[in-house]
């Protein structure tokens, strides 16, 4: 875990204002003024926009006037630079009745207490604690249930979440009680760990800190800042730079829009800020905390709405959000609690009239609102959106941007990547990226075009495209806006650790069984709502079965047996593979987002296997019965393993269909886009036909025989041929294959190999799914 030395003589203090207070930490500076992006905002007209700065120093805290018009006063005297500490009273604009703040010691800590030589770095810029209580003599139980010692009213928190226990030696330890979303110590998931002075315990949106002999509780209510410092992203072994030393601040309740020409690095920046693809250099601070190092904890406080829809469009709005709430909230959350939260976000986003409407029938703007509603379920403090207005008409564009303005005003920090420049006026800040991933402008939207030297946006984008020699970043750095909106706003210490080398430990998903149950119910509901899938699912086995029946006639004989059994196997391959070949590719955006917030990869895959497996086996039974019921199978008595021959054939075709379904899932996990699945389905079917052994002699043919061992139809055709003793019905060189032998051992081998192939394909699918997860989760 990265660690940082803090100034040894700058104590933590409580900064009090009229009706409010906050703990200030020696890990950053605090700006006073009328600027709403500052840490302490004073609306009084006597206060300058940027009035003063309070900085940590080796001698304690230094108060510096920022060139204000009416002056800064410490303990009644005007100052330019002065050391302040506990007991100081600071006024702005007037020494007698100007707006004021006071400084005092943190409760329970000696006034001259110094930070330990080494403490966890970037533990956060928490506001005033909502609760200060003595440390326990024995145990404090923390959770959502009202009977806990510390009650955290947060649906991300389990009813009985964790315990803070006193140890015999006077120290303390935090113990997770099997919570759904995990317990964190300094950003890292823990089951049991010793807690040192100054350590941060994270539970849901709440953080607890040991200070002296007291426990301070802080709650992340959404008003957080983001600080991007020297961010760099490189590819091709460092030869190509996508982002070049980007630095900018994003204040509390700020709506920031990121614009720029194609190829300027907007999506790369979004991936770096959300942790999907961490930067190779630089730092992203979430309210003073290193996002990459503390990603395991902070990911639950970040909402991301990608360009693609992240909900199943076949479901209604309310039903889709309800399933999402089941996955994101603990299993011990009552249905009424979950539904209350779903109804709340539906109301907040004005979707009441559309709540029972299927998502695919909504307009583009309404679908985007539903995606935002999904992210708001967990009350994220930081919300990112990728091209939310793409493809929308100007009216819808305005509506979506006004919605984002409202979300920021309600107490969130919102960052939107967009190509649209129609409604940038509703934003607080605008970041313009130039080609090469450099900052061409950062500041208020109304100053953007004058700074760039244009009257209209099309002219600016044309210049980005054609004026290759212009150094946009250098021009902006030389402007006073750079000093005002970036340099002065980011005067704070920087972490010593490089996020590109951070090691992230993610908690194992809790309640996999509960997740599996929810995923199975959701997936079954999605398929039941897909009329196209239902039609194909019902028709395909009947069509293929009818073809097999037509070839078989009334009796399997020398002329009909080979072709009838071949069509039966081809039908098994098609039904299984066709069911699954699109399923992972079409849900990739959904999987990536849900995986980032705690979805179990295994539970996700097994939900597909259970639902599709049941459908596929059912289809195989229909296929076999339609194809061979009433047909003389050419064998007297029992099959190869003494079961009725039709039952043995049904089992073999069912297992072939299941194995082909697993192969379809593997293909779906391999392709980049859903459109690439159909050509591969045709290829897979042809390979199964060629290597099943019905058309070509494979036994004893070096290379072909070994390759056929990887083809499920080879073993399935061997099983059905062995059941009816195909060589006895239709003697030929091909049917003399040892795998077609009418014996229990060979039949068992054929069935067993299909099981082996199914397991191998499942393992490969799990590995392929990992490739589509956020990069930080794969490290």
N, C-alpha and C positions, 0 to 999 in steps of 0.2 A: 504494500500500500504506500502511495506517495506521501511524504511528510514534508513539513515546512517549518522553519524557525520563525517565530513571531517576535516582534520587538519586546525585549525583556522588561522594559519599564513603562510600557503603555498599557494601563489596565483597561479591562472592560468597564464601561460606565453605563449608567441609565441616563438617557437624554429625555428630559421631560418638556412637554409643551402644554398649552392650555387644553386640558381634557385628554391627553394622550401621552404615552411614553414608549420608548424603545431601547433595547440594549444595543449599544454601539461596540463594535469589535475592532481590535487593532489590525485587521486584515485589509482595511480600505479607508478611503476618505469620504467625507459627507459634505454635500453641497447645499447651501442655503440660498433661497431666492424665490422669485416669482415663476421661474421656469418649471412647468409641471413635470419635467423629466428629472428634476433634482430630488435628492433624498428627503429634504425638509422644505416643504413649499409654504411660502408666506405670501398671502394674497394682498397684504397691505400696500397701497400705492407708494409709501415711503421706502419700500424695499426694492432694490434693483433686481433686474432679471437674473443676473448672476451676482450675488451679494457677497458671500463669504464661503470659506472652506475650512472644515475641521479635519486636521490630518494627524495620524499617529506619528510619534517621533521617539527617539531614545529617551528624551526627557519627560515623556508623557504625551500630552495632546497639545497641538499647536493650532491656534485660531488665526486665520489669515484673511484680511479683507481683500476682496477681488476687484478693487477699484470702484466701489459703490459710490453713489452720488451723495447719500446722507450718512454714511459711516456705519461702522460696527463698534459696539461698546461691550467691554468685559468688565463686570463689577463697577459700572458707572463711568469708566473712562474710555475714550475713543482709542482704538488700537489698529495698527496695520498688521503686526505679528505679535502674538502673545501666547504664553503657555497658560493653559487652563486645566482644571481638574475638578475633583469632587467639591461641590459647594459653589462653583462658579455660576454666575447669572449673566447670560449674554443677551443683549438687545440689538435690534436692527432698525436703523433709520432714525431713532430718537433715544437718548439715554434715559428718559423718564417714562415714556409711555409707548415706546416702540414694541413691536412683537418680540417675544422673549422665549428663551429656552434655558433650562437649568441642567447642570451636570451633577450626578450623584453616584455613589458606589453601588455596585450590584449587591442586592440584599444577601446577607450572609457571608459576604467576602470582605476581608480587611481592606481598608481604604488604599493601602499601599501594596495590595497583593499584586504580584507579578506573575506573568504567564510562565509555565514550566519551560525548561530549555527546549523541549521538543514536544509538540502536540500535533494531532491530526490536522492536515492542511485543509484550508478552504472549507471550514465546517459550516459556513453559511452566514448570511446577513439577516438574522432573525429580527423581527420586530419585537415589540414589548411582549414579555411572557404573559400568557393568560392565567397562569397558575404558578405559584411558588409554594412548595411544601417541604417540610423536613424530610430528610432521607429516612427510609424505613429501618426500624429496629430488626424486623425479620423480612417480610415480603410485601410487595405491592403488586397486585394483579391488575393488568391493563387490558381493556377490551371494550367492545361495544355494548355489552350487557349492562344494565343498570346496577347489578350487584357487584361490579368490579370496584376496586379501590380508586382507580383512575378510569373514568368513562370517556371514551373517544367516540364522539357522534359522527361516524364516518362509515359508509357502507363498504369501503375497502378493508375495514378492520373486522376481524372475526369476533364473535361474542366473547370468548376467552382467548385472548391473542398471545399475551406474553406475561412473564413475571420478572420483576426486579427484586433480586434476593440479596440479603446481607449475608456475607461470609464470615466465618469465625475470626478471620484475621482483620476484620474491619473494612475490607474491600467489598465490592458489589459485583454481581454478575447478572446478565440478562439472559433469560431462558425463553425460547419460543415454544408455544404450547400447541404446535401443529397447525399454525395459522394458514389461511388460504394464500395470502399475498406476501407473507414473509415478514421477518423482523430484521432490522438492519443496524449495524454498528459502524458509524463513520462511513456510511454508504455501502457497506458490504453485507451480504446476507449471512446471518448467523443462526445457529440452533442453540448454542450456549457459549457465552464469552464473558470474560472479565471486563468490567467497565472502569476506565480510569477517569480522573478529574478532567473535565473539558470534553470528554467524548460525547458524541451525538447518537442517540438511539432514535431510529426512524420507525414509525408505525403508521401506515397510511399517510394521511396528510399532516400528522402530528410528529413533532420532534421533542425529545426530552434531553436535557443536559445537566450533568452533575457540576455544580458550582459551589465550592466550599462544602458545607454540610446540608445543602438544599438541592432539591430537584426542580428545575425550571421547565415548564411546558410551553412550547411555541406551536402555533398552527399556521400552516401555509394556506391562507385564504384566497390566494390567487394574485395578490399584488406583488409580483416578483419582477426582477430585472434580469436582463441577459447581457453579458459582456463578451464580445468576440475579439480575441486578441491575436494578431499576427497569424491568421489561419491560412494554411497552405495545403493544397491537395495536388499530388503529382501522380502520374501514371507512366507506363512504359519504362519501369525501373528508374524513375526520376527524370527522364529526358523531356517529358512534356508536363507543363504546369497548367492545371485547370483553375486553381485559385491562388493568387499571389499576395500573401501577407495582408489579408483583409482584417481590418480592425474597425469596430463600431459598437456603440452601446444601444441597448433597447430598454427604455425605462418602463416603469410600472404602468399598467393600464394603457399601454401604447399600441397603436395600430401601425405596423410597419409594412410597407409594400416594397417588394424587390422586383425591379424591372431591368430590362436590358435586351440587346439583340440576341438572336439565336447563337448558341455557342459561347455565351459570356460566362457561363458557370452557375446559372440560377438553380438548376436542379442539383448540381453538385453541392452548392452551398446549403440547400435544404437538407440533403442527406447528411452533411457534416453537422448541421445544427441539431438534428434529431437523433444523431447516433446511428443512423442506418448505415452510413459509411463514414467512420471517423476520419478527421483530417490527419494528414501526415505530420503536420507541425502546427504549433500555436495552441491556443486554449479556448474552450467555450465554458464560461462560468454561468451557472444557473444560480442567481442570487448569491454569488460568491463561492459556490461549490463547483468543483471540477465535474462537468457533466459526464465525461467519459469514465472517470474513475468511479463516480457514484451512480453510474447509469442504472445499475440493478435496482436501486431505490427510486431514482428520479424519473425513470421511464413511465411510472404510473401517474406522474404529475404532468406528463406531456401528451397532448392530443395531436394527432396527425391525420389530415384528410387528404389522401392522395388524389390525383386526377381521376383515376378510375373509381367507380363506385365500390364501396367496401361493405355492401350488404347484399343479401340474396334478393334479386329483383322480383322473384316469383312470389315472395311473401308480402303480407301487408306491412305497413309501417309499424304498427303496434307489435305485431308478432315478431318481426325481425329485431326490433329493439329489445323485446322481452327475452329472446334467446341470447342476445349479446349481454344483457344484464346478468343472466344466469352464469355465463362464462366468466365475467369479470368480477362479480361479487362473491363473497364466501358462500359455501354450501349451507351454512347455518342462517343465511338471510331469509326471512320469511317472504313468501310470495307477495304478500301485501306491501312489504317494504320495497321490494323490487318494482312492483307495478306502480307504486306511488312515485318512485323516481322516474320511471318511464313516462308516466303521465305529466310529470313536471317538465321534462325537457320537451315533450311534444307541445305543451302549452307555451313554454318560453320561446319556441321557434315558430309559433303560429301554425302548427300542423294539425290542430284539432279536427278540422273538417276533412283531413286526408288520412286520419289515423288508421282507418280500416280499409284503405285503398291499397291495391298492390303497387309496389314501388315502380315496376316497369311501366305503369300507366301514368306516372307523374311527369310533369314537365321537368326540363333540365334543372331549372332553379330550385324546384321543390325537391328533386332527388339530392341536390347538393345540401339542402337544409337537413334532410334525413341523415346524410353522412356526418354532418356537423352534430346532429342530435346524438348519434352513436358515441362520438367522442366526449360529448358533454355529460354522459352518464356518470363518469367517474370524477367529474368536476376538476378538469385539468387547469393548472395555473398558466400554462404556456400552450398556445394553440397554433399549429402550423397548417397552412393550406396550400396545395399545389394546383395552380391554374383553376381556381373554383369557378371562374366565369367563362371558361373555354367553351365556345360553341353557343353561348347565350346571346339573345338579342339585347340591345342597349337598355331596355327597361328591366329585364331580368338581371343584367350586369349591375345596374344601380341598386336593385333590391338586395342582391347578395352582398354588395359592398356596404350598404347601410346596416345589414344584419351584422356584419363583422365589426362595424363601428359600435353597434350596441353591445356586442360581446365584450369589447375592450372597455367600454364605459362601465360595464357591470363588474369589472375587477379582474380582467385577464389581460395577459400580454399576447397579442395576436400578430403573427407574421404571415404574410400572404405573398406567394410568388405568382406573378401574373404577366401576361403579354398585353393585357388591356390597359389603356391609359385614359379611359373615359371618365373614371370616377376616383382618381387619385386624390382629389381634394378632401375626401373624408378621412384621409390618413393623417397621422401625426408626423410621421417621418417617412422619407422615401430614400431607398438605396438604389442607385443606378450602377449597374455593373458594365464595364467596358469589355470588349473582346480581350481574352486572356485572363479573365477573372480578377480584374482590378477595380477599385472603387473610383468611379467617375464623379459621383456626387453622393453625399449623405446629408440630409437636413430636411427642413419643411418643404412640402411639395410645391408651394407657391414660388419658391426661390430657385427651383430646379432649372427651368428653361433659361432664365436670365444668366444663371451661372454657366450653363453649357454654351450660351451664346446663340440661342435660337428662339424663334417665336412660336414654333409649332413642333409637336412631337415627331411627325413624319420626317421633318428636316433633320432632327437629331439622330433618328435611327438610320437615315441615309448616310449621315456623316460617320457614324460608327462603322458602317459597312465599307465606305469608300475611302475615308481619310485614314489610311493605315499608318501614316507617319505621326499623327497627332498623339501626344502623350497625355491622355485624359487624366490619368491618375496623378501625374506630376502637377498638372494645372490645378487640380483640386487641392492637393497638399499645400500648394502655395497660397491658397485663398484663405481669408479670415474665417470662412465657414468651417474649414477643417479644424482650426483651433477651437472654435466655439462649440461645435457639435460632436467632435470626436476627442480631441486632446484633453480639453478641460473636463469633459464628462467621464473620462476614463482614467483620472489620476488616482490609481490604486496599485498596491503591490501585485505582482504577477506570480503565479505558482511556479515553483522551481521544476516541477515534473513536466515532461513532454507527453501530451495525451497520446501521441502516436505509439508510445511504448507502454501505455497503461495496460494492466491486466485486469480484466473484468470477470468477476465471479458472479454468475447468475444463479438464483435459487432454483432448485428443482421444482417443476410445477406441482402444486399440491392438489389433492383430490382428483387424481387422474380418472378414477372410476366415475366420479360425479361429472367431470367434463365429458367423459365418453357417453354417459347417458344423455346429456344435453345435446351433444353433437349428433348422436344417432337420431334423436327425435327431430332435431332441426333438419338434418339431411333427408330424412324420410318425408318431412313436410314439404321440402323444396322439390323433391322428385315427384311427389303426388300433385304438385301444382304445375308441373311442366307437362303440358298436354302433348307436345311433340315427342318427348321421351316416352311417355306412357303409350302413345300410339305405336312407336317403333318396338317398344318392349313387348307389347302384346302380339303384334303382327309377325315379328321376325321368327320366333320359334314355330309358329303355324306354317309360315311359308316354307322354311327349310325342312320342316317335318313332312309337309306335303310332297316336296321334291324327293325326299328319301323314300316315301311311300310309293310314289310313282315308279321309281327305279326298282324298288324291291318287288313290286307286284304282290302276288299271294304267297310266294315262297322264295327264300334265299337259295339260289342255285348257282351253278357255274357261270351263268350269264349275268345274274343280278347282284350277287352277294358283294363283290368287291366295290362296285360303284355305290350301292346303297349305304354300306358302312362308311365309305369315303365321304359321301355327302353328309352323313350323320356327324362325322367328326368335324367337317368344315362348318356345319351349322353350330356346333359347340364352340368352335374357335370364334366365329363371328359374333354370336350372342355375348360371349364373355368379354371379348376385346372391345366391341362397339359400345358396351355399357360403360366402360371405364376410361376410354382413351381420351376423353375431353375433360374429365371431372377435376383433375388437379390443375390443369392449365387454365381453365376458365375461372377458377377461384384463387388464382395466385395472389392478387392484390388483397383479397380478404384474408388469406392465410398469413401473408407477411405482416399485416397489421395486427392480427390476433396473436400471432406468435410473439411479436414484440412486447405485448402486454401480458404474457404469461400462459399462452395456450401450450398444452403438451403436444409435441410432435407425434408421439406414439398414439395418444388419444385421437388426434385428428385422423391419422391413417387408419386406425382400427375402426373408426366410425364408418369410413368408406368401405372397408372390407366387410363389415357386418351387414350393412344395408345392401350394398351391391352384391355381396355374396349370396344373401338370401334371394334376391331377385334373380341372379344368374342361375343358381341351382334350380329354382322354380321353373325358369325358362327351359333348362336342360331336360327336366322331367317331362314338360309338355312336348318338347321337340322329339324326344325318344318315343313317347307314347303315341304321338301322332304318326311318327314314321314307321313304327314296327308293331303296334297293337294289331293283333289278328293275323300277322304275317308268320308263316311257317319259317322258323329259324334254322331248319335243316339239321337240328341236333336232337337226339332223343335223350330224355332224362335231364339231369342237372348240368349247370355250367361248369366252368373251370374250378371254382371253389365250392361246388355243390349247392349253389344258390340257384333259384330260377333264372334261366338265361336272360330274360328280359330285365330282371332286376340288376344282374351283373352289368349288362350293357348300359342301363340307366345310371348306375354308379360311376362307370367309367366316363360317360359323356358329361355327367355333372362335374366330376373332378377336372376333366379337360376344360370345361367352361370356366370353372373357378380359377384354374391356373392361367387361362387366357385372360381372364379379368385382371389378375395380378400383373400380367405382362402389359395389359392396356394401361394400368396405373403407372407402370414404369415408363412407358412411352410418354404418358402425359406429364410425368415429372421431368423428363428429359428435354422436351421441346420448349422453346422460348415463348411461342404464341400458340393460341388455340388453333389457328388456321393451319398449323403444320401437322396436326394430328391425323387428318384424313389420308394424306399420302402414305404416312407410316402405317396406318391401319391396313391399307391395301397391300403394302409390302409384307407386313407381318402375316397376313392371311395367305399370301402366295408362298412364303417360306414354309408355313405349316403344311400346305398342300404338297409341296415338292418333297419335303423331308418326312412325311408320315410313313412312307414305306409302301404305299399302295401303287404308286406310279413308277418308282425307280427301285432297282435292287440296291439296297444299302448295306446289307450284311456282307462283310468281307471286303468292302470297297474302302481302301485306305483314305482317310481324310473325310469322305462323305459320311461314313459310319460314325466317326467320332463327333463330327459336327452335329449329326442328327440327335445325339444324346442330349443336346441343349434345347431340343424342340419338343414341346409337350405333346403334339399330335403323334409323334413317333411312338410314345409310350401308350397313349390312349388307343391308337389304332391297334397296337399290339394286344391291349387288353380285350377289346371287343372281338378282334380276330381270334384270340385264344378262347374266348367264351363259346363261340360257334364252331370252333375248330375249322377255320377258313381253308386250311390246306386240304382238309378232307373233302370240303364242298367244291373247291375250285383249285385243283392241283396246278401249280406252276412254279417257276423259279422264284418269283417274288413272294408267293405265299409260303414258301419253305423257310422263311425267316425264323430263326430260333425264338425271337420275341413273340411270335404268333402261336407258340406251342400251347396246346390245351392241357395246362397243368396248374395246380395251385401256386407253386413256387414262382413260375413265370408271370402269372397274373398278379401276384402280390408284388413282384419286382416292378412291373409296369405302373401299378397304382402308387407304389412307394416313391418312384422317381418323379411322378407328377407332384407329390407332396413336397419332395425336396426342391423341385424347381419353384414351387409356390413360395416356400420359405426364403429361398435365395432372392427371388424377385422382390419380396417384401423388405428384406434387408437393404437391397439396392435402392428401393423407393425411399426408405428412411434417409439414406445418405444423400439422395438427390434432393429431397426436401430441404435438407440442411443448406444446400447451395443457394436457396431462394430466401434465406432468412437474413435479417440485418447483419451486416458485416461484423459489428461489434460482438454479436452473439456467437460468431463462429470462431472467435479467437480464444 
